[in-house]
């Protein structure tokens, strides 16, 4: 599965942000800002943006902190990191890294952020809780992990509409704008099959985090989890 992800992200890197904005009708921009505001509000000064992709969340945190937060963006795709470097200025370092074996010492960061990547890790080479344990390792005591991810709406009507939108349109839009039919068919399936917020909270607690909480967005179609070490 790891090779599949590398192939997909190498092919869609140049249009990754555009396709995400089209999928979400531009709402993902505001969701990332909401995540970034929480991180900045909580006072983190050194942040790891894991599975950073093209660095969009990392740049958002940097802007909202007015340059006061030092950020490392880590990803396993060289092509995605190349795109990230093109669009990012000073204050953000980018490193090639495996999310299961992060090249950072214990307690290196005040916070770790991750946006729309947990469902991919859930299909990775190890159980999701193992990735969460590795994230826990690089966070200082008292620091936190912030996870932005698609979720399961609690309202049955919204849930049905959400599933219809994802099932019918995501793969079509992905093929039209990115040219990668296989990758976006997987994306659609991963969104629909991913766990709800309570189950994700349990995985975070199993990984050693405490004070796990979450905020639902768009009646639960998206959720932001905060897990304190």
C-alpha positions in Angstrom: 0.0 0.0 0.0 2.9 2.3 0.7 4.1 2.1 -2.9 0.6 2.8 -4.1 0.4 6.0 -2.1 3.8 7.1 -3.3 2.7 6.6 -6.9 -0.5 8.4 -6.4 1.0 11.4 -4.6 3.8 11.7 -7.1 1.2 12.0 -9.9 -1.2 14.4 -8.3 1.3 16.7 -6.4 1.1 19.6 -8.9 -2.7 19.9 -8.6 -3.2 18.5 -5.2 -4.3 21.8 -3.5 -6.6 22.7 -6.5 -8.4 19.4 -6.4 -8.8 19.6 -2.6 -10.4 23.0 -2.9 -12.8 21.8 -5.6 -13.8 18.7 -3.6 -14.6 20.8 -0.5 -16.0 23.8 -2.3 -13.2 25.8 -0.8 -14.2 24.8 2.8 -10.9 23.0 3.5 -9.2 26.4 3.5 -11.3 27.5 6.4 -11.0 24.1 8.2 -7.2 24.4 8.0 -7.4 27.9 9.4 -9.5 26.7 12.2 -7.0 24.1 13.1 -4.2 26.6 12.9 -5.9 29.1 15.2 -6.2 26.5 17.9 -2.5 25.6 17.6 -1.5 29.2 17.8 -3.9 30.0 20.6 -2.5 27.1 22.7 0.9 28.7 22.5 3.0 26.2 20.6 6.3 27.6 19.4 7.8 24.6 17.6 5.4 22.5 15.5 5.7 19.4 13.3 3.1 19.3 10.5 3.1 15.6 9.7 2.0 14.3 6.2 2.4 18.0 5.2 1.8 17.4 1.5 2.2 20.7 -0.2 2.6 22.5 3.1 -0.8 24.3 3.1 -1.5 23.8 6.9 2.1 24.6 7.8 1.9 27.9 5.9 -1.4 28.7 7.6 0.0 28.2 11.0 3.1 30.3 10.1 0.9 33.2 8.8 -1.5 33.2 11.8 1.3 33.2 14.3 2.9 36.1 12.4 6.1 34.2 12.1 6.4 33.3 15.8 6.1 29.6 15.3 8.9 27.5 13.9 7.5 24.7 11.8 8.9 21.4 10.3 6.8 19.9 7.5 7.4 16.2 7.1 6.1 13.9 4.3 7.1 10.7 2.6 6.6 12.0 -1.0 9.5 14.0 -2.6 7.1 15.4 -5.2 4.8 16.8 -2.6 7.7 18.3 -0.7 9.0 19.9 -3.9 5.6 21.6 -4.3 5.6 22.7 -0.6 9.1 24.3 -1.0 7.9 26.3 -4.1 5.1 27.9 -2.1 6.6 28.4 1.3 8.9 31.0 2.7 11.2 31.3 5.7 10.4 29.7 9.0 9.3 26.3 7.6 11.7 23.4 7.1 10.7 20.4 5.0 12.0 16.9 5.6 11.4 13.6 3.9 10.1 11.2 6.6 8.3 8.0 7.2 5.4 8.7 9.6 6.1 5.4 11.4 9.8 6.1 12.0 10.1 9.9 12.4 13.7 11.2 12.3 13.2 13.4 15.4 14.3 12.9 19.1 11.7 12.3 21.8 9.9 15.5 22.9 11.2 17.6 19.9 7.9 19.5 19.4 5.3 21.4 21.3 2.7 20.2 18.9 2.1 18.0 16.0 -0.6 18.7 13.4 -2.0 16.5 10.7 -4.6 17.3 8.1 -6.6 14.7 6.1 -3.9 12.0 6.4 -5.1 9.7 9.3 -7.4 7.7 6.9 -4.4 7.0 4.7 -2.2 5.9 7.6 -5.1 3.7 8.6 -4.5 1.8 5.4 -0.8 1.8 5.9 1.8 -0.8 6.9 0.8 -0.8 10.6 -2.3 -0.2 12.7 -3.2 3.5 13.1 -2.4 3.4 16.8 1.2 2.7 16.0 1.4 5.9 14.0 -0.2 7.7 16.9 2.4 6.3 19.3 5.2 7.6 17.1 3.5 11.0 17.0 3.2 10.9 20.8 6.9 10.1 21.1 8.1 13.3 19.5 5.8 15.6 21.5 6.9 17.2 24.7 5.0 16.4 27.9 2.1 18.8 28.1 2.1 19.3 24.3 -0.6 18.2 22.0 -1.5 16.4 18.7 -4.1 18.2 16.5 -5.8 16.1 13.8 -8.1 17.4 11.1 -9.9 14.7 9.3 -13.1 13.8 7.5 -15.6 12.0 9.8 -19.1 10.6 10.0 -22.0 13.1 10.3 -24.4 12.3 13.1 -27.4 13.5 11.3 -28.8 10.7 9.1 -29.9 13.1 6.3 -26.6 14.9 6.2 -24.8 11.6 6.4 -26.7 10.3 3.4 -26.0 13.5 1.4 -22.4 13.3 2.3 -22.0 9.7 1.2 -23.8 10.5 -2.1 -21.6 13.5 -2.8 -18.4 11.6 -2.0 -19.4 8.4 -3.8 -20.6 10.1 -7.0 -18.5 13.1 -7.4 -15.1 12.8 -5.7 -13.7 10.2 -8.1 -15.1 12.0 -11.1 -13.7 15.3 -10.1 -10.4 13.8 -9.2 -10.0 12.1 -12.6 -11.0 15.3 -14.5 -8.7 17.6 -12.7 -5.8 15.4 -11.6 -5.8 12.6 -14.3 -5.4 9.9 -11.6 -8.6 7.8 -11.6 -7.3 5.0 -9.4 -6.0 7.3 -6.7 -9.2 9.3 -6.3 -11.4 6.2 -6.3 -9.3 5.1 -3.3 -9.8 8.6 -1.8 -13.6 8.3 -2.1 -13.6 4.9 -0.5 -11.3 5.9 2.4 -13.6 8.9 3.3 -16.7 6.7 3.4 -15.1 3.9 5.4 -13.1 5.9 7.9 -14.0 5.6 11.6 -16.2 8.1 13.5 -14.8 10.6 16.0 -15.4 8.5 19.1 -13.5 5.5 17.7 -10.6 7.8 16.6 -10.6 9.2 20.2 -10.2 5.7 21.5 -7.2 5.0 19.2 -5.5 8.2 20.4 -6.0 7.1 24.1 -4.6 3.7 23.3 -1.5 5.4 21.9 -0.9 7.1 25.3 -2.6 10.5 24.9 -4.9 11.9 27.5 -7.5 14.7 27.6 -8.7 13.7 24.1 -11.5 15.9 22.8 -12.9 16.8 19.4 -14.9 19.4 17.6 -17.4 18.6 14.9 -17.5 20.7 11.8 -20.3 20.7 9.2 -22.5 18.5 11.4 -19.7 16.0 11.8 -18.5 15.6 8.2 -15.2 16.8 9.5 -13.7 16.8 12.9 -10.7 18.3 14.7 -9.3 16.1 17.5 -6.9 17.5 20.2 -5.0 14.9 22.2 -2.7 16.1 25.0 0.5 14.1 26.0 
